[in-house]
Amino acid sequence: MTRTQTPRGMTRRELLSRGVTAGASFVVGAGYLTAKDAAWATEMDALKPETMATLVQMARDIYPHDQVPDENYVVAVKGYDDPQRVDFVEAGIESLNAAARGKGYGSYLDVLWEKDRVDLLRGMEDSEFFQTVRGGLVTGLYNQKAVWPIFGYEGESYTQGGYITRGFDDISWI
């Protein structure tokens, strides 16, 4: 079995065209990135669309939550589309793509299996680029009010009288 085939003998292109892969499929154009299903889109000012698509996939692989929509990951990494950071980000993504090429893939986005992408990320987890992106995702992703209900977080409680008067012990999953 080659790296471009799935266990059932289907080529990667066939698998992607049938829409059965996990994760995001992206359509890229000059300064524009959209989901293949058009559920979200974003424009870039400084980064290449392929770089933004790789950042989104990287974010999904670092903090994987199947129930969180792609657009929340896009919002989380949108701050890297900054002319002052473009060289740093492009170099980091190129390093990630080089690691993927070293394993026989064309780029990080060509790696179909999450486990294989995570292995590539583990290989660079001590780098400044990885630590910057990972650290930025903590606030970039989890500070979005749109994702709070997914995790059962009701938001700050000070303005509503505190947690004690709001049922701090009403969590049913503990």
Backbone hydrogen bonds, N-H to C=O, Kabsch-Sander energy under -0.5 kcal/mol:
donor,donor_aa,acceptor,acceptor_aa,energy
5,Q,2,T,-1.7
6,T,10,M,-2.9
9,G,6,T,-2.2
12,R,4,T,-2.5
15,L,11,T,-2.5
16,L,12,R,-2.9
17,S,13,R,-2.4
18,R,14,E,-1.5
19,G,15,L,-0.5
19,G,16,L,-1.1
20,V,15,L,-1.4
27,V,34,T,-2.8
29,G,32,Y,-2.3
31,G,29,G,-0.6
32,Y,29,G,-1.9
33,L,42,T,-2.7
34,T,27,V,-2.1
35,A,40,W,-2.3
36,K,25,S,-2.0
38,A,35,A,-2.0
42,T,33,L,-3.0
44,M,31,G,-1.8
52,M,48,K,-2.1
53,A,49,P,-2.6
54,T,50,E,-2.1
55,L,51,T,-2.4
56,V,52,M,-2.3
57,Q,53,A,-2.2
58,M,54,T,-2.9
59,A,55,L,-2.6
60,R,56,V,-2.2
61,D,57,Q,-2.0
62,I,58,M,-2.1
63,Y,59,A,-2.5
65,H,63,Y,-0.5
68,V,65,H,-1.6
72,N,69,P,-1.2
73,Y,69,P,-0.9
73,Y,70,D,-0.6
74,V,70,D,-2.2
75,V,71,E,-2.2
76,A,72,N,-1.7
77,V,73,Y,-1.5
78,K,74,V,-1.3
80,Y,77,V,-2.0
81,D,78,K,-1.9
82,D,80,Y,-2.0
85,R,82,D,-2.1
86,V,82,D,-1.1
89,V,85,R,-2.6
90,E,86,V,-3.0
91,A,87,D,-2.2
92,G,88,F,-1.9
93,I,89,V,-2.7
94,E,90,E,-2.3
95,S,91,A,-2.1
96,L,92,G,-1.9
97,N,93,I,-2.8
98,A,94,E,-2.5
99,A,95,S,-1.9
100,A,96,L,-1.8
101,R,97,N,-2.6
102,G,98,A,-2.1
103,K,99,A,-0.6
103,K,100,A,-1.0
104,G,101,R,-1.8
105,Y,100,A,-2.4
110,D,107,S,-1.0
111,V,108,Y,-1.5
112,L,110,D,-0.8
117,R,113,W,-1.9
118,V,114,E,-2.9
119,D,115,K,-2.0
120,L,116,D,-1.6
121,L,117,R,-2.2
122,R,118,V,-2.7
123,G,119,D,-1.4
124,M,121,L,-1.4
125,E,122,R,-0.9
127,S,124,M,-2.0
131,Q,127,S,-2.3
132,T,128,E,-2.3
133,V,129,F,-2.5
134,R,130,F,-3.2
135,G,131,Q,-2.4
136,G,132,T,-2.3
137,L,133,V,-1.9
138,V,134,R,-1.0
139,T,135,G,-0.8
140,G,136,G,-2.9
141,L,137,L,-2.5
142,Y,137,L,-0.8
142,Y,138,V,-1.0
143,N,139,T,-1.6
144,Q,141,L,-1.1
145,K,143,N,-0.6
147,V,144,Q,-1.7
148,W,144,Q,-0.9
150,I,147,V,-0.6
151,F,147,V,-1.1
151,F,148,W,-0.8
152,G,148,W,-0.6
152,G,149,P,-0.7
153,Y,148,W,-2.2
160,Q,157,S,-1.4
161,G,158,Y,-1.6
162,G,157,S,-3.1
166,R,163,Y,-1.3
167,G,164,I,-0.8
168,F,163,Y,-0.9
170,D,167,G,-2.0
172,S,170,D,-0.5
174,I,171,I,-0.6
